[in-house]
Amino acid sequence: MTILVESISGSGKNTCFLPGNLVAASPIQPLSMNLLDSLTVHAKMSLIHSIVSKVIR
């Protein structure tokens, strides 16, 4: 789970300063297609499980 959070939000170490004393996160590396596919499968299975659980009740 930590790897997922790290890949989405970044480590917080990559920041850049903008005009007006603002600090913004620098661009991070996009998520890999394998990770996105895994998340899609997990989301679909979770949704199906939730629906089946409600139907059984």
Buried (B, 14 or more C-beta within 10 A) or exposed (E): EEEEEEBEEBEEEEEEEEEEEEEEEEEEEEEEEEBEEEEEEEEEEEEEEEEEEEEEE
